[in-house]
Amino acid sequence: MYFEGCPGWQNAEGNLQTALDALGLPDVPITRRPVETVEEAEQAGFIGSPTVLIDGRDPFTEPGRKPGLSCRLYRSEQGLANAPSVEQLIAALG
Protein backbone atom coordinates (compact mmCIF):
# COMPACT_ATOMS: atom_id res chain seq x y z
CA MET A 1 0.00 0.00 0.00
CA TYR A 2 1.27 3.48 -0.78
CA PHE A 3 0.41 7.05 -1.53
CA GLU A 4 1.97 9.18 -4.23
CA GLY A 5 3.41 11.75 -1.81
CA CYS A 6 6.11 9.32 -0.63
CA PRO A 7 8.70 8.00 -3.09
CA GLY A 8 9.60 4.95 -0.98
CA TRP A 9 6.93 2.78 -2.59
CA GLN A 10 8.97 2.57 -5.79
CA ASN A 11 12.02 1.37 -3.83
CA ALA A 12 9.84 -1.12 -1.95
CA GLU A 13 8.45 -2.52 -5.18
CA GLY A 14 11.90 -2.92 -6.72
CA ASN A 15 13.30 -4.52 -3.56
CA LEU A 16 10.31 -6.86 -3.35
CA GLN A 17 10.77 -8.00 -6.94
CA THR A 18 14.48 -8.58 -6.31
CA ALA A 19 13.63 -10.61 -3.18
CA LEU A 20 11.08 -12.70 -5.07
CA ASP A 21 13.59 -13.32 -7.86
CA ALA A 22 16.23 -14.40 -5.33
CA LEU A 23 13.77 -16.87 -3.81
CA GLY A 24 12.95 -18.33 -7.22
CA LEU A 25 9.49 -16.74 -7.24
CA PRO A 26 9.72 -14.24 -10.10
CA ASP A 27 6.12 -14.81 -11.23
CA VAL A 28 4.47 -13.97 -7.89
CA PRO A 29 2.36 -10.89 -8.64
CA ILE A 30 2.95 -7.64 -6.79
CA THR A 31 -0.24 -5.68 -6.27
CA ARG A 32 -0.14 -1.94 -5.63
CA ARG A 33 -2.92 -0.45 -3.55
CA PRO A 34 -3.07 3.34 -3.43
CA VAL A 35 -4.31 4.93 -0.22
CA GLU A 36 -5.52 8.46 -0.84
CA THR A 37 -7.49 9.61 2.20
CA VAL A 38 -7.19 9.44 5.96
CA GLU A 39 -10.42 7.44 6.00
CA GLU A 40 -8.94 4.85 3.61
CA ALA A 41 -5.79 4.71 5.76
CA GLU A 42 -7.81 4.09 8.91
CA GLN A 43 -9.98 1.46 7.23
CA ALA A 44 -6.96 -0.42 5.82
CA GLY A 45 -4.76 -0.07 8.92
CA PHE A 46 -2.27 1.80 6.74
CA ILE A 47 0.57 3.09 8.94
CA GLY A 48 2.61 4.78 6.26
CA SER A 49 3.89 4.61 2.72
CA PRO A 50 5.05 2.12 1.71
CA THR A 51 3.39 -0.69 3.62
CA VAL A 52 4.23 -4.17 2.33
CA LEU A 53 1.68 -6.86 3.08
CA ILE A 54 2.60 -10.52 2.77
CA ASP A 55 -0.45 -12.78 2.82
CA GLY A 56 -2.39 -9.80 4.20
CA ARG A 57 0.03 -9.24 7.09
CA ASP A 58 2.52 -6.42 7.66
CA PRO A 59 5.72 -8.17 8.79
CA PHE A 60 7.33 -4.83 9.65
CA THR A 61 4.62 -3.41 11.88
CA GLU A 62 5.61 -1.56 15.02
CA PRO A 63 3.33 -1.60 18.06
CA GLY A 64 1.56 1.65 18.80
CA ARG A 65 1.70 3.09 15.27
CA LYS A 66 -1.56 4.73 14.29
CA PRO A 67 -2.99 4.64 10.76
CA GLY A 68 -2.57 7.74 8.64
CA LEU A 69 -1.11 9.30 5.53
CA SER A 70 2.59 9.57 6.26
CA CYS A 71 5.90 8.45 4.84
CA ARG A 72 7.20 5.36 6.58
CA LEU A 73 10.78 4.65 7.60
CA TYR A 74 12.31 1.22 8.05
CA ARG A 75 15.29 0.27 10.18
CA SER A 76 17.76 -1.47 7.89
CA GLU A 77 21.29 -2.81 8.05
CA GLN A 78 22.52 0.59 6.79
CA GLY A 79 20.28 2.72 9.06
CA LEU A 80 16.91 4.27 8.30
CA ALA A 81 15.49 3.71 4.82
CA ASN A 82 12.28 4.60 3.02
CA ALA A 83 11.60 0.94 2.13
CA PRO A 84 12.44 -2.49 3.54
CA SER A 85 15.72 -3.88 2.22
CA VAL A 86 15.96 -6.90 -0.06
CA GLU A 87 17.40 -8.90 2.85
CA GLN A 88 14.52 -7.90 5.15
CA LEU A 89 12.00 -8.87 2.49
CA ILE A 90 13.68 -12.24 1.87
CA ALA A 91 13.53 -12.96 5.61
CA ALA A 92 9.85 -11.92 5.76
CA LEU A 93 8.97 -14.06 2.74
CA GLY A 94 10.92 -17.09 3.95
C-alpha positions as CSV (number, residue, x, y, z in Angstrom):
1,M,0.0,0.0,0.0
2,Y,1.3,3.5,-0.8
3,F,0.4,7.1,-1.5
4,E,2.0,9.2,-4.2
5,G,3.4,11.8,-1.8
6,C,6.1,9.3,-0.6
7,P,8.7,8.0,-3.1
8,G,9.6,4.9,-1.0
9,W,6.9,2.8,-2.6
10,Q,9.0,2.6,-5.8
11,N,12.0,1.4,-3.8
12,A,9.8,-1.1,-1.9
13,E,8.4,-2.5,-5.2
14,G,11.9,-2.9,-6.7
15,N,13.3,-4.5,-3.6
16,L,10.3,-6.9,-3.4
17,Q,10.8,-8.0,-6.9
18,T,14.5,-8.6,-6.3
19,A,13.6,-10.6,-3.2
20,L,11.1,-12.7,-5.1
21,D,13.6,-13.3,-7.9
22,A,16.2,-14.4,-5.3
23,L,13.8,-16.9,-3.8
24,G,12.9,-18.3,-7.2
25,L,9.5,-16.7,-7.2
26,P,9.7,-14.2,-10.1
27,D,6.1,-14.8,-11.2
28,V,4.5,-14.0,-7.9
29,P,2.4,-10.9,-8.6
30,I,2.9,-7.6,-6.8
31,T,-0.2,-5.7,-6.3
32,R,-0.1,-1.9,-5.6
33,R,-2.9,-0.5,-3.6
34,P,-3.1,3.3,-3.4
35,V,-4.3,4.9,-0.2
36,E,-5.5,8.5,-0.8
37,T,-7.5,9.6,2.2
38,V,-7.2,9.4,6.0
39,E,-10.4,7.4,6.0
40,E,-8.9,4.9,3.6
41,A,-5.8,4.7,5.8
42,E,-7.8,4.1,8.9
43,Q,-10.0,1.5,7.2
44,A,-7.0,-0.4,5.8
45,G,-4.8,-0.1,8.9
46,F,-2.3,1.8,6.7
47,I,0.6,3.1,8.9
48,G,2.6,4.8,6.3
49,S,3.9,4.6,2.7
50,P,5.1,2.1,1.7
51,T,3.4,-0.7,3.6
52,V,4.2,-4.2,2.3
53,L,1.7,-6.9,3.1
54,I,2.6,-10.5,2.8
55,D,-0.4,-12.8,2.8
56,G,-2.4,-9.8,4.2
57,R,0.0,-9.2,7.1
58,D,2.5,-6.4,7.7
59,P,5.7,-8.2,8.8
60,F,7.3,-4.8,9.6
61,T,4.6,-3.4,11.9
62,E,5.6,-1.6,15.0
63,P,3.3,-1.6,18.1
64,G,1.6,1.7,18.8
65,R,1.7,3.1,15.3
66,K,-1.6,4.7,14.3
67,P,-3.0,4.6,10.8
68,G,-2.6,7.7,8.6
69,L,-1.1,9.3,5.5
70,S,2.6,9.6,6.3
71,C,5.9,8.4,4.8
72,R,7.2,5.4,6.6
73,L,10.8,4.7,7.6
74,Y,12.3,1.2,8.1
75,R,15.3,0.3,10.2
76,S,17.8,-1.5,7.9
77,E,21.3,-2.8,8.0
78,Q,22.5,0.6,6.8
79,G,20.3,2.7,9.1
80,L,16.9,4.3,8.3
81,A,15.5,3.7,4.8
82,N,12.3,4.6,3.0
83,A,11.6,0.9,2.1
84,P,12.4,-2.5,3.5
85,S,15.7,-3.9,2.2
86,V,16.0,-6.9,-0.1
87,E,17.4,-8.9,2.8
88,Q,14.5,-7.9,5.1
89,L,12.0,-8.9,2.5
90,I,13.7,-12.2,1.9
91,A,13.5,-13.0,5.6
92,A,9.9,-11.9,5.8
93,L,9.0,-14.1,2.7
94,G,10.9,-17.1,4.0
